[in-house]
């Protein structure tokens, strides 16, 4: 850090650049069994939805190959 060249009337303003808190935050609460199961269920639902949409969407992304030649040949043979 850099030091201020101009005088500062309040010492805490000059020290604010390198201030570190000595107060530690409280520890996080542990998740209960129900909360952990609920989060897992939500995660599995999201993953299953993505996999399902991929499975249902892949046939739509395949290039459509119409059997046009076989239909034309059958139509011309029938005449």
Secondary structure, DSSP 4 states (H G I P E B T S, - for coil): ----SS--S-HHHHHGGG----PPPPPPPPPPHHHHHHHHHHHHHHHHHHHHHHHHHHHHHSPP---HHHHHHHHHHH-
